[in-house]
Amino acid sequence: METAENQVPIRDRIKDLNAKSYYLLVALSFLYRASSSSHLLKWALSLVAVAAVLPVQDYVESKSGLEILRALKVTTITVALVCVLFWIWTATAPAAPAN
């Protein structure tokens, strides 16, 4: 069990989640460009954009509010990743060009 001295401050944890969301957003934007008709990719891109871009941690001061914000970001990123994984496993491979 971690003591209070060993735990990463909640604001730093939220910043780490924002960085991860940003990288996922960039990756999803390239996937979306290649397959823009997928509803799963649209959902994933939208969820990650909300998690990455919304600067609500600047407006929340209480520790419990920051914990809720962190949990929402984790949930949003997780749902987006599930959408991407489901898209990967259900997408059909493009047809090979005929020679």
C-alpha positions as CSV (number, residue, x, y, z in Angstrom):
1,M,0.0,0.0,0.0
2,E,1.3,3.4,-0.9
3,T,1.8,6.1,1.6
4,A,0.9,9.7,1.0
5,E,4.5,10.6,0.3
6,N,4.8,8.0,-2.5
7,Q,1.6,8.8,-4.3
8,V,1.7,11.0,-7.4
9,P,-0.3,14.2,-6.9
10,I,-3.7,14.0,-8.6
11,R,-3.0,17.0,-10.9
12,D,0.1,15.3,-12.2
13,R,-1.9,12.1,-12.8
14,I,-4.4,14.1,-14.8
15,K,-1.7,15.7,-16.8
16,D,-0.4,12.3,-17.7
17,L,-3.8,11.2,-18.8
18,N,-4.1,14.3,-20.9
19,A,-0.8,13.4,-22.6
20,K,-1.9,9.9,-23.3
21,S,-5.2,11.2,-24.6
22,Y,-3.4,13.5,-27.0
23,Y,-1.2,10.7,-28.4
24,L,-4.2,8.5,-28.8
25,L,-6.1,11.4,-30.5
26,V,-3.2,11.8,-33.0
27,A,-3.2,8.1,-33.8
28,L,-6.9,7.9,-34.1
29,S,-6.9,10.9,-36.5
30,F,-4.7,8.9,-38.9
31,L,-6.9,5.8,-38.6
32,Y,-10.0,8.0,-39.2
33,R,-8.5,9.5,-42.3
34,A,-8.0,5.9,-43.7
35,S,-11.4,4.7,-42.7
36,S,-13.8,7.6,-42.1
37,S,-17.0,5.6,-42.6
38,S,-16.5,3.6,-39.3
39,H,-18.9,4.7,-36.5
40,L,-16.7,3.0,-33.9
41,L,-13.7,5.2,-34.9
42,K,-16.0,8.3,-34.8
43,W,-17.0,7.4,-31.3
44,A,-13.4,6.7,-30.2
45,L,-12.2,9.9,-31.8
46,S,-15.0,11.9,-30.1
47,L,-14.4,10.4,-26.7
48,V,-10.6,10.9,-26.8
49,A,-11.1,14.5,-28.0
50,V,-13.3,15.2,-25.0
51,A,-10.8,13.6,-22.6
52,A,-7.8,15.3,-24.1
53,V,-9.1,18.8,-24.8
54,L,-11.5,19.7,-22.0
55,P,-9.4,21.8,-19.5
56,V,-11.8,21.2,-16.6
57,Q,-8.9,20.5,-14.2
58,D,-8.3,24.3,-14.2
59,Y,-11.7,24.9,-12.8
60,V,-11.9,22.1,-10.2
61,E,-10.2,22.8,-6.9
62,S,-11.4,20.1,-4.5
63,K,-9.5,16.8,-4.2
64,S,-12.7,14.8,-4.6
65,G,-13.6,16.7,-7.7
66,L,-10.2,16.0,-9.2
67,E,-10.6,12.3,-8.3
68,I,-13.9,12.3,-10.1
69,L,-12.4,14.1,-13.1
70,R,-9.5,11.5,-13.2
71,A,-12.0,8.6,-13.1
72,L,-14.1,10.2,-16.0
73,K,-10.9,10.6,-18.1
74,V,-9.8,7.0,-17.4
75,T,-13.3,5.7,-18.3
76,T,-13.5,7.8,-21.5
77,I,-10.1,6.7,-22.7
78,T,-11.0,3.0,-21.8
79,V,-14.2,3.2,-23.8
80,A,-12.4,4.7,-26.7
81,L,-9.8,2.0,-26.7
82,V,-12.6,-0.7,-26.5
83,C,-14.2,0.9,-29.6
84,V,-10.9,0.9,-31.5
85,L,-10.2,-2.7,-30.5
86,F,-13.7,-3.8,-31.6
87,W,-13.2,-1.9,-34.9
88,I,-9.8,-3.7,-35.5
89,W,-11.4,-7.1,-34.9
90,T,-14.5,-6.5,-37.0
91,A,-13.1,-4.4,-39.9
92,T,-12.7,-6.2,-43.2
93,A,-9.4,-6.1,-44.9
94,P,-9.2,-4.0,-48.0
95,A,-9.3,-6.1,-51.2
96,A,-6.0,-6.6,-52.9
97,P,-5.7,-4.9,-56.2
98,A,-6.1,-7.1,-59.3
99,N,-3.0,-7.5,-61.4
